[in-house]
């Protein structure tokens, strides 16, 4: 019985010693975004990007910025609008060593709307109030090389009311 306890103690010490030698891996990561999204049931172009610090190839914390370009009818004429939002980004990756793996992310940002509606003052202007933007996402990541991957994802953008003059 003493031999069994001694063997278990030796095994536990070996495991804890190997756990202490595991190094933490910290690197930077960033990506550009070009996607088609929907605003009020119509297609819109979203251009932006995100980047941050990636710890142990699993958890990332950083910043994100996006600009959504869309058209809205004002006084019978299609006018250009833009929703901008910039803020914090976090992402967790499940089993990142696998060639295909899942991840979840969240953008928490401050947003505002601009328009190109001609007025006596100027053409481009902030329209309405600042608002919050929350955008969770679920993604499937496929590795192309050691340092590059392709990501297919679904997300939903929650926003507050900008109280826009032209857009409800």
Biotite code that builds the C-alpha atoms (Angstrom):
import biotite.structure as struc

atoms = struc.array([
    struc.Atom([0.000, 0.000, 0.000], chain_id="A", res_id=1, res_name="UNK", atom_name="CA", element="C"),
    struc.Atom([2.898, 2.340, 0.782], chain_id="A", res_id=2, res_name="UNK", atom_name="CA", element="C"),
    struc.Atom([4.263, 1.705, -2.712], chain_id="A", res_id=3, res_name="UNK", atom_name="CA", element="C"),
    struc.Atom([0.933, 2.747, -4.277], chain_id="A", res_id=4, res_name="UNK", atom_name="CA", element="C"),
    struc.Atom([0.873, 6.014, -2.271], chain_id="A", res_id=5, res_name="UNK", atom_name="CA", element="C"),
    struc.Atom([4.502, 6.691, -3.145], chain_id="A", res_id=6, res_name="UNK", atom_name="CA", element="C"),
    struc.Atom([3.787, 6.065, -6.833], chain_id="A", res_id=7, res_name="UNK", atom_name="CA", element="C"),
    struc.Atom([0.717, 8.351, -6.745], chain_id="A", res_id=8, res_name="UNK", atom_name="CA", element="C"),
    struc.Atom([2.704, 11.096, -4.991], chain_id="A", res_id=9, res_name="UNK", atom_name="CA", element="C"),
    struc.Atom([5.515, 10.791, -7.544], chain_id="A", res_id=10, res_name="UNK", atom_name="CA", element="C"),
    struc.Atom([2.998, 10.978, -10.411], chain_id="A", res_id=11, res_name="UNK", atom_name="CA", element="C"),
    struc.Atom([1.325, 14.056, -8.889], chain_id="A", res_id=12, res_name="UNK", atom_name="CA", element="C"),
    struc.Atom([4.692, 15.786, -8.450], chain_id="A", res_id=13, res_name="UNK", atom_name="CA", element="C"),
    struc.Atom([5.659, 14.994, -12.038], chain_id="A", res_id=14, res_name="UNK", atom_name="CA", element="C"),
    struc.Atom([2.375, 16.381, -13.385], chain_id="A", res_id=15, res_name="UNK", atom_name="CA", element="C"),
    struc.Atom([2.633, 19.565, -11.325], chain_id="A", res_id=16, res_name="UNK", atom_name="CA", element="C"),
    struc.Atom([6.251, 20.048, -12.394], chain_id="A", res_id=17, res_name="UNK", atom_name="CA", element="C"),
    struc.Atom([5.314, 19.730, -16.068], chain_id="A", res_id=18, res_name="UNK", atom_name="CA", element="C"),
    struc.Atom([2.425, 22.156, -15.557], chain_id="A", res_id=19, res_name="UNK", atom_name="CA", element="C"),
    struc.Atom([4.885, 24.725, -14.188], chain_id="A", res_id=20, res_name="UNK", atom_name="CA", element="C"),
    struc.Atom([7.087, 24.473, -17.282], chain_id="A", res_id=21, res_name="UNK", atom_name="CA", element="C"),
    struc.Atom([4.268, 25.260, -19.734], chain_id="A", res_id=22, res_name="UNK", atom_name="CA", element="C"),
    struc.Atom([4.947, 28.717, -21.149], chain_id="A", res_id=23, res_name="UNK", atom_name="CA", element="C"),
    struc.Atom([2.265, 31.241, -21.861], chain_id="A", res_id=24, res_name="UNK", atom_name="CA", element="C"),
    struc.Atom([2.167, 32.321, -25.505], chain_id="A", res_id=25, res_name="UNK", atom_name="CA", element="C"),
    struc.Atom([1.145, 35.925, -26.191], chain_id="A", res_id=26, res_name="UNK", atom_name="CA", element="C"),
    struc.Atom([0.975, 37.431, -29.668], chain_id="A", res_id=27, res_name="UNK", atom_name="CA", element="C"),
    struc.Atom([-0.902, 40.046, -31.649], chain_id="A", res_id=28, res_name="UNK", atom_name="CA", element="C"),
    struc.Atom([-3.748, 39.307, -34.050], chain_id="A", res_id=29, res_name="UNK", atom_name="CA", element="C"),
    struc.Atom([-5.764, 41.444, -36.419], chain_id="A", res_id=30, res_name="UNK", atom_name="CA", element="C"),
    struc.Atom([-8.174, 41.124, -39.327], chain_id="A", res_id=31, res_name="UNK", atom_name="CA", element="C"),
    struc.Atom([-9.950, 43.309, -41.840], chain_id="A", res_id=32, res_name="UNK", atom_name="CA", element="C"),
    struc.Atom([-13.690, 43.078, -42.428], chain_id="A", res_id=33, res_name="UNK", atom_name="CA", element="C"),
    struc.Atom([-15.553, 43.536, -45.700], chain_id="A", res_id=34, res_name="UNK", atom_name="CA", element="C"),
    struc.Atom([-19.091, 42.193, -45.527], chain_id="A", res_id=35, res_name="UNK", atom_name="CA", element="C"),
    struc.Atom([-22.630, 42.662, -46.721], chain_id="A", res_id=36, res_name="UNK", atom_name="CA", element="C"),
    struc.Atom([-24.990, 43.392, -43.846], chain_id="A", res_id=37, res_name="UNK", atom_name="CA", element="C"),
    struc.Atom([-28.632, 44.481, -43.598], chain_id="A", res_id=38, res_name="UNK", atom_name="CA", element="C"),
    struc.Atom([-30.043, 47.834, -42.500], chain_id="A", res_id=39, res_name="UNK", atom_name="CA", element="C"),
    struc.Atom([-33.821, 48.146, -42.390], chain_id="A", res_id=40, res_name="UNK", atom_name="CA", element="C"),
    struc.Atom([-34.213, 45.104, -44.672], chain_id="A", res_id=41, res_name="UNK", atom_name="CA", element="C"),
    struc.Atom([-31.842, 46.414, -47.358], chain_id="A", res_id=42, res_name="UNK", atom_name="CA", element="C"),
    struc.Atom([-28.270, 45.379, -48.168], chain_id="A", res_id=43, res_name="UNK", atom_name="CA", element="C"),
    struc.Atom([-25.467, 47.622, -46.877], chain_id="A", res_id=44, res_name="UNK", atom_name="CA", element="C"),
    struc.Atom([-21.666, 47.501, -47.029], chain_id="A", res_id=45, res_name="UNK", atom_name="CA", element="C"),
    struc.Atom([-19.701, 47.114, -43.773], chain_id="A", res_id=46, res_name="UNK", atom_name="CA", element="C"),
    struc.Atom([-15.963, 47.914, -43.865], chain_id="A", res_id=47, res_name="UNK", atom_name="CA", element="C"),
    struc.Atom([-13.794, 47.740, -40.770], chain_id="A", res_id=48, res_name="UNK", atom_name="CA", element="C"),
    struc.Atom([-11.422, 45.630, -38.766], chain_id="A", res_id=49, res_name="UNK", atom_name="CA", element="C"),
    struc.Atom([-10.340, 44.440, -35.352], chain_id="A", res_id=50, res_name="UNK", atom_name="CA", element="C"),
    struc.Atom([-7.140, 43.524, -33.580], chain_id="A", res_id=51, res_name="UNK", atom_name="CA", element="C"),
    struc.Atom([-5.725, 42.784, -30.192], chain_id="A", res_id=52, res_name="UNK", atom_name="CA", element="C"),
    struc.Atom([-3.575, 40.647, -27.957], chain_id="A", res_id=53, res_name="UNK", atom_name="CA", element="C"),
    struc.Atom([-4.056, 36.877, -28.345], chain_id="A", res_id=54, res_name="UNK", atom_name="CA", element="C"),
    struc.Atom([-3.148, 34.862, -25.225], chain_id="A", res_id=55, res_name="UNK", atom_name="CA", element="C"),
    struc.Atom([-2.363, 31.124, -25.580], chain_id="A", res_id=56, res_name="UNK", atom_name="CA", element="C"),
    struc.Atom([-4.034, 31.098, -29.029], chain_id="A", res_id=57, res_name="UNK", atom_name="CA", element="C"),
    struc.Atom([-7.400, 31.109, -27.186], chain_id="A", res_id=58, res_name="UNK", atom_name="CA", element="C"),
    struc.Atom([-8.434, 34.467, -25.734], chain_id="A", res_id=59, res_name="UNK", atom_name="CA", element="C"),
    struc.Atom([-8.174, 37.796, -27.514], chain_id="A", res_id=60, res_name="UNK", atom_name="CA", element="C"),
    struc.Atom([-8.860, 41.263, -26.142], chain_id="A", res_id=61, res_name="UNK", atom_name="CA", element="C"),
    struc.Atom([-8.527, 44.362, -28.293], chain_id="A", res_id=62, res_name="UNK", atom_name="CA", element="C"),
    struc.Atom([-10.326, 47.021, -30.315], chain_id="A", res_id=63, res_name="UNK", atom_name="CA", element="C"),
    struc.Atom([-12.720, 47.079, -33.261], chain_id="A", res_id=64, res_name="UNK", atom_name="CA", element="C"),
    struc.Atom([-13.927, 49.682, -35.724], chain_id="A", res_id=65, res_name="UNK", atom_name="CA", element="C"),
    struc.Atom([-16.640, 49.455, -38.386], chain_id="A", res_id=66, res_name="UNK", atom_name="CA", element="C"),
    struc.Atom([-18.363, 51.732, -40.894], chain_id="A", res_id=67, res_name="UNK", atom_name="CA", element="C"),
    struc.Atom([-21.650, 50.681, -42.498], chain_id="A", res_id=68, res_name="UNK", atom_name="CA", element="C"),
    struc.Atom([-22.593, 52.474, -45.723], chain_id="A", res_id=69, res_name="UNK", atom_name="CA", element="C"),
    struc.Atom([-26.259, 52.437, -46.790], chain_id="A", res_id=70, res_name="UNK", atom_name="CA", element="C"),
    struc.Atom([-28.897, 54.431, -48.689], chain_id="A", res_id=71, res_name="UNK", atom_name="CA", element="C"),
    struc.Atom([-32.187, 55.748, -47.346], chain_id="A", res_id=72, res_name="UNK", atom_name="CA", element="C"),
    struc.Atom([-34.976, 57.581, -49.188], chain_id="A", res_id=73, res_name="UNK", atom_name="CA", element="C"),
    struc.Atom([-35.391, 61.183, -47.978], chain_id="A", res_id=74, res_name="UNK", atom_name="CA", element="C"),
    struc.Atom([-37.947, 63.467, -49.665], chain_id="A", res_id=75, res_name="UNK", atom_name="CA", element="C"),
    struc.Atom([-38.228, 61.055, -52.606], chain_id="A", res_id=76, res_name="UNK", atom_name="CA", element="C"),
    struc.Atom([-34.461, 60.920, -53.206], chain_id="A", res_id=77, res_name="UNK", atom_name="CA", element="C"),
    struc.Atom([-31.961, 58.183, -52.218], chain_id="A", res_id=78, res_name="UNK", atom_name="CA", element="C"),
    struc.Atom([-29.421, 59.719, -49.818], chain_id="A", res_id=79, res_name="UNK", atom_name="CA", element="C"),
    struc.Atom([-26.167, 58.244, -48.473], chain_id="A", res_id=80, res_name="UNK", atom_name="CA", element="C"),
    struc.Atom([-25.888, 57.373, -44.787], chain_id="A", res_id=81, res_name="UNK", atom_name="CA", element="C"),
    struc.Atom([-23.136, 55.891, -42.670], chain_id="A", res_id=82, res_name="UNK", atom_name="CA", element="C"),
    struc.Atom([-23.235, 54.185, -39.247], chain_id="A", res_id=83, res_name="UNK", atom_name="CA", element="C"),
    struc.Atom([-19.837, 54.246, -37.508], chain_id="A", res_id=84, res_name="UNK", atom_name="CA", element="C"),
    struc.Atom([-19.021, 52.285, -34.359], chain_id="A", res_id=85, res_name="UNK", atom_name="CA", element="C"),
    struc.Atom([-15.735, 51.840, -32.510], chain_id="A", res_id=86, res_name="UNK", atom_name="CA", element="C"),
    struc.Atom([-15.025, 50.026, -29.257], chain_id="A", res_id=87, res_name="UNK", atom_name="CA", element="C"),
    struc.Atom([-13.702, 46.946, -27.495], chain_id="A", res_id=88, res_name="UNK", atom_name="CA", element="C"),
    struc.Atom([-13.528, 43.437, -28.927], chain_id="A", res_id=89, res_name="UNK", atom_name="CA", element="C"),
    struc.Atom([-13.076, 40.085, -27.180], chain_id="A", res_id=90, res_name="UNK", atom_name="CA", element="C"),
    struc.Atom([-12.970, 36.578, -28.614], chain_id="A", res_id=91, res_name="UNK", atom_name="CA", element="C"),
    struc.Atom([-12.573, 33.048, -27.229], chain_id="A", res_id=92, res_name="UNK", atom_name="CA", element="C"),
    struc.Atom([-11.443, 30.150, -29.442], chain_id="A", res_id=93, res_name="UNK", atom_name="CA", element="C"),
    struc.Atom([-12.342, 26.540, -28.726], chain_id="A", res_id=94, res_name="UNK", atom_name="CA", element="C"),
    struc.Atom([-9.546, 24.035, -29.528], chain_id="A", res_id=95, res_name="UNK", atom_name="CA", element="C"),
    struc.Atom([-7.474, 26.455, -31.659], chain_id="A", res_id=96, res_name="UNK", atom_name="CA", element="C"),
    struc.Atom([-4.874, 23.761, -32.471], chain_id="A", res_id=97, res_name="UNK", atom_name="CA", element="C"),
    struc.Atom([-7.426, 21.948, -34.664], chain_id="A", res_id=98, res_name="UNK", atom_name="CA", element="C"),
    struc.Atom([-7.486, 22.832, -38.389], chain_id="A", res_id=99, res_name="UNK", atom_name="CA", element="C"),
    struc.Atom([-11.196, 23.736, -38.067], chain_id="A", res_id=100, res_name="UNK", atom_name="CA", element="C"),
    struc.Atom([-12.389, 25.217, -34.785], chain_id="A", res_id=101, res_name="UNK", atom_name="CA", element="C"),
    struc.Atom([-15.149, 27.393, -33.324], chain_id="A", res_id=102, res_name="UNK", atom_name="CA", element="C"),
    struc.Atom([-14.952, 30.800, -31.685], chain_id="A", res_id=103, res_name="UNK", atom_name="CA", element="C"),
    struc.Atom([-17.286, 33.292, -30.024], chain_id="A", res_id=104, res_name="UNK", atom_name="CA", element="C"),
    struc.Atom([-16.751, 37.042, -29.960], chain_id="A", res_id=105, res_name="UNK", atom_name="CA", element="C"),
    struc.Atom([-18.335, 40.244, -28.706], chain_id="A", res_id=106, res_name="UNK", atom_name="CA", element="C"),
    struc.Atom([-18.023, 43.874, -29.797], chain_id="A", res_id=107, res_name="UNK", atom_name="CA", element="C"),
    struc.Atom([-19.066, 46.543, -27.293], chain_id="A", res_id=108, res_name="UNK", atom_name="CA", element="C"),
    struc.Atom([-18.886, 49.952, -28.952], chain_id="A", res_id=109, res_name="UNK", atom_name="CA", element="C"),
    struc.Atom([-20.042, 53.544, -29.216], chain_id="A", res_id=110, res_name="UNK", atom_name="CA", element="C"),
    struc.Atom([-21.783, 54.404, -32.487], chain_id="A", res_id=111, res_name="UNK", atom_name="CA", element="C"),
    struc.Atom([-23.143, 57.385, -34.370], chain_id="A", res_id=112, res_name="UNK", atom_name="CA", element="C"),
    struc.Atom([-24.754, 58.068, -37.715], chain_id="A", res_id=113, res_name="UNK", atom_name="CA", element="C"),
    struc.Atom([-23.692, 60.485, -40.452], chain_id="A", res_id=114, res_name="UNK", atom_name="CA", element="C"),
    struc.Atom([-25.521, 61.551, -43.603], chain_id="A", res_id=115, res_name="UNK", atom_name="CA", element="C"),
    struc.Atom([-24.905, 63.291, -46.912], chain_id="A", res_id=116, res_name="UNK", atom_name="CA", element="C"),
    struc.Atom([-28.262, 65.084, -47.025], chain_id="A", res_id=117, res_name="UNK", atom_name="CA", element="C"),
    struc.Atom([-27.668, 68.567, -48.467], chain_id="A", res_id=118, res_name="UNK", atom_name="CA", element="C"),
    struc.Atom([-28.385, 71.364, -46.018], chain_id="A", res_id=119, res_name="UNK", atom_name="CA", element="C"),
    struc.Atom([-27.453, 75.037, -45.854], chain_id="A", res_id=120, res_name="UNK", atom_name="CA", element="C"),
    struc.Atom([-24.616, 74.279, -43.384], chain_id="A", res_id=121, res_name="UNK", atom_name="CA", element="C"),
    struc.Atom([-22.661, 71.409, -44.993], chain_id="A", res_id=122, res_name="UNK", atom_name="CA", element="C"),
    struc.Atom([-23.047, 68.046, -46.680], chain_id="A", res_id=123, res_name="UNK", atom_name="CA", element="C"),
    struc.Atom([-21.630, 65.412, -44.271], chain_id="A", res_id=124, res_name="UNK", atom_name="CA", element="C"),
    struc.Atom([-22.715, 65.663, -40.690], chain_id="A", res_id=125, res_name="UNK", atom_name="CA", element="C"),
    struc.Atom([-23.423, 63.690, -37.559], chain_id="A", res_id=126, res_name="UNK", atom_name="CA", element="C"),
    struc.Atom([-27.130, 62.946, -37.462], chain_id="A", res_id=127, res_name="UNK", atom_name="CA", element="C"),
    struc.Atom([-28.717, 62.352, -34.058], chain_id="A", res_id=128, res_name="UNK", atom_name="CA", element="C"),
    struc.Atom([-27.253, 61.078, -30.799], chain_id="A", res_id=129, res_name="UNK", atom_name="CA", element="C"),
    struc.Atom([-24.438, 58.698, -29.917], chain_id="A", res_id=130, res_name="UNK", atom_name="CA", element="C"),
    struc.Atom([-25.659, 55.195, -29.141], chain_id="A", res_id=131, res_name="UNK", atom_name="CA", element="C"),
    struc.Atom([-24.412, 51.847, -27.851], chain_id="A", res_id=132, res_name="UNK", atom_name="CA", element="C"),
    struc.Atom([-23.652, 48.932, -30.179], chain_id="A", res_id=133, res_name="UNK", atom_name="CA", element="C"),
    struc.Atom([-23.388, 45.305, -29.006], chain_id="A", res_id=134, res_name="UNK", atom_name="CA", element="C"),
    struc.Atom([-22.554, 42.636, -31.561], chain_id="A", res_id=135, res_name="UNK", atom_name="CA", element="C"),
    struc.Atom([-22.079, 38.989, -30.486], chain_id="A", res_id=136, res_name="UNK", atom_name="CA", element="C"),
    struc.Atom([-20.811, 36.512, -33.070], chain_id="A", res_id=137, res_name="UNK", atom_name="CA", element="C"),
    struc.Atom([-20.366, 32.757, -33.510], chain_id="A", res_id=138, res_name="UNK", atom_name="CA", element="C"),
    struc.Atom([-17.674, 31.676, -35.970], chain_id="A", res_id=139, res_name="UNK", atom_name="CA", element="C"),
    struc.Atom([-16.106, 28.663, -37.665], chain_id="A", res_id=140, res_name="UNK", atom_name="CA", element="C"),
    struc.Atom([-12.384, 29.177, -38.331], chain_id="A", res_id=141, res_name="UNK", atom_name="CA", element="C"),
    struc.Atom([-10.405, 27.205, -40.920], chain_id="A", res_id=142, res_name="UNK", atom_name="CA", element="C"),
    struc.Atom([-6.613, 27.377, -40.926], chain_id="A", res_id=143, res_name="UNK", atom_name="CA", element="C"),
    struc.Atom([-4.993, 28.058, -44.302], chain_id="A", res_id=144, res_name="UNK", atom_name="CA", element="C"),
    struc.Atom([-1.399, 28.328, -43.024], chain_id="A", res_id=145, res_name="UNK", atom_name="CA", element="C"),
    struc.Atom([0.180, 28.547, -39.570], chain_id="A", res_id=146, res_name="UNK", atom_name="CA", element="C"),
    struc.Atom([-0.383, 32.314, -39.535], chain_id="A", res_id=147, res_name="UNK", atom_name="CA", element="C"),
    struc.Atom([-3.557, 32.705, -41.655], chain_id="A", res_id=148, res_name="UNK", atom_name="CA", element="C"),
    struc.Atom([-7.150, 31.524, -41.347], chain_id="A", res_id=149, res_name="UNK", atom_name="CA", element="C"),
    struc.Atom([-10.547, 32.074, -42.955], chain_id="A", res_id=150, res_name="UNK", atom_name="CA", element="C"),
    struc.Atom([-13.544, 32.761, -40.754], chain_id="A", res_id=151, res_name="UNK", atom_name="CA", element="C"),
    struc.Atom([-17.232, 32.247, -41.567], chain_id="A", res_id=152, res_name="UNK", atom_name="CA", element="C"),
    struc.Atom([-19.539, 33.721, -38.954], chain_id="A", res_id=153, res_name="UNK", atom_name="CA", element="C"),
    struc.Atom([-22.987, 34.830, -38.030], chain_id="A", res_id=154, res_name="UNK", atom_name="CA", element="C"),
    struc.Atom([-23.682, 37.853, -35.848], chain_id="A", res_id=155, res_name="UNK", atom_name="CA", element="C"),
    struc.Atom([-26.446, 40.213, -34.828], chain_id="A", res_id=156, res_name="UNK", atom_name="CA", element="C"),
    struc.Atom([-25.999, 43.929, -34.154], chain_id="A", res_id=157, res_name="UNK", atom_name="CA", element="C"),
    struc.Atom([-27.964, 45.469, -31.258], chain_id="A", res_id=158, res_name="UNK", atom_name="CA", element="C"),
    struc.Atom([-28.064, 49.281, -31.346], chain_id="A", res_id=159, res_name="UNK", atom_name="CA", element="C"),
    struc.Atom([-29.805, 52.031, -29.466], chain_id="A", res_id=160, res_name="UNK", atom_name="CA", element="C"),
    struc.Atom([-31.815, 54.798, -31.104], chain_id="A", res_id=161, res_name="UNK", atom_name="CA", element="C"),
    struc.Atom([-29.724, 57.572, -32.676], chain_id="A", res_id=162, res_name="UNK", atom_name="CA", element="C"),
    struc.Atom([-32.838, 59.780, -32.929], chain_id="A", res_id=163, res_name="UNK", atom_name="CA", element="C"),
    struc.Atom([-31.857, 60.591, -36.492], chain_id="A", res_id=164, res_name="UNK", atom_name="CA", element="C"),
    struc.Atom([-33.501, 63.473, -38.294], chain_id="A", res_id=165, res_name="UNK", atom_name="CA", element="C"),
    struc.Atom([-33.996, 61.424, -41.466], chain_id="A", res_id=166, res_name="UNK", atom_name="CA", element="C"),
    struc.Atom([-33.797, 57.759, -40.501], chain_id="A", res_id=167, res_name="UNK", atom_name="CA", element="C"),
    struc.Atom([-36.172, 56.001, -38.126], chain_id="A", res_id=168, res_name="UNK", atom_name="CA", element="C"),
])
